[in-house]
Amino acid sequence: MSHPFPPVTIESRRLGKPENICSVTEAAEFLLMKWPVHQGQKLKAARQRCYDVLDGNASAADARSAFIEAAKEADIFVDYIKTGR
């Protein structure tokens, strides 16, 4: 089960363009395989929150919130309100 959530747009440095993350499974994969930094308290918390959801101990909304905070920490969160896109 992928545990879908509303899209979170991040700047994918590997692809050089924005990418939408739409589920806990996608978030976990991105956090583990494609994340641009390897340390950070919010990164660690987001990874744990994804594991918690996959174990049935948290909601997809919790994982989404943690993913957004980690993306802000890594400076890859695309905030369309701020950017005017």
C-alpha positions in Angstrom: 0.0 0.0 0.0 1.4 3.4 -1.0 -0.5 5.6 1.5 -1.4 8.5 -0.9 -1.4 12.1 0.2 -1.8 15.5 -1.5 1.2 16.3 -3.7 4.3 17.9 -2.3 6.5 19.6 -4.9 10.2 19.5 -4.4 13.1 20.7 -6.6 14.7 17.5 -7.8 18.4 18.3 -8.3 19.0 15.1 -10.1 16.3 15.8 -12.7 16.8 19.6 -12.6 13.1 20.2 -12.4 10.2 20.1 -9.9 8.9 16.7 -8.9 5.7 15.8 -7.1 5.8 13.3 -4.2 2.3 11.9 -3.8 2.5 9.1 -1.2 4.3 7.8 1.8 6.0 5.1 -0.3 7.3 7.8 -2.8 8.4 10.0 0.1 10.3 7.1 1.8 12.1 6.1 -1.5 13.1 9.7 -2.2 14.3 10.3 1.4 16.4 7.1 1.2 17.7 7.1 -2.4 17.6 10.7 -3.8 17.8 13.1 -0.9 20.4 15.8 -1.6 21.9 15.8 2.0 22.7 12.9 4.2 22.2 14.5 7.6 19.6 16.6 9.4 17.2 16.3 12.3 14.1 16.8 10.1 15.4 14.3 7.5 15.8 11.7 10.3 12.3 12.6 11.6 10.7 12.3 8.2 12.3 8.9 7.6 11.0 7.7 10.9 7.5 9.0 10.3 7.4 7.2 6.9 8.4 4.0 8.7 5.8 4.6 11.3 3.1 4.9 8.7 4.2 1.8 6.9 4.1 0.0 10.3 0.5 1.3 10.9 1.6 3.7 13.7 1.0 7.1 12.0 -1.1 8.7 9.3 -0.1 9.7 5.8 -0.8 13.3 6.8 1.9 13.0 9.5 4.4 11.7 7.0 3.5 14.4 4.5 4.1 17.1 7.2 7.4 15.6 8.2 8.5 15.3 4.5 7.7 19.0 3.9 9.7 20.0 7.0 12.7 17.9 5.8 12.4 19.4 2.3 12.5 22.9 3.8 15.5 21.9 5.9 17.2 20.7 2.7 16.1 23.8 0.8 14.3 21.8 -1.9 10.7 22.5 -1.0 8.8 24.4 -3.8 6.4 26.8 -2.2 4.1 28.0 -5.1 2.7 30.7 -2.9 6.1 32.3 -2.4 7.4 31.7 -5.9 4.3 32.8 -7.7 4.3 29.7 -10.0 
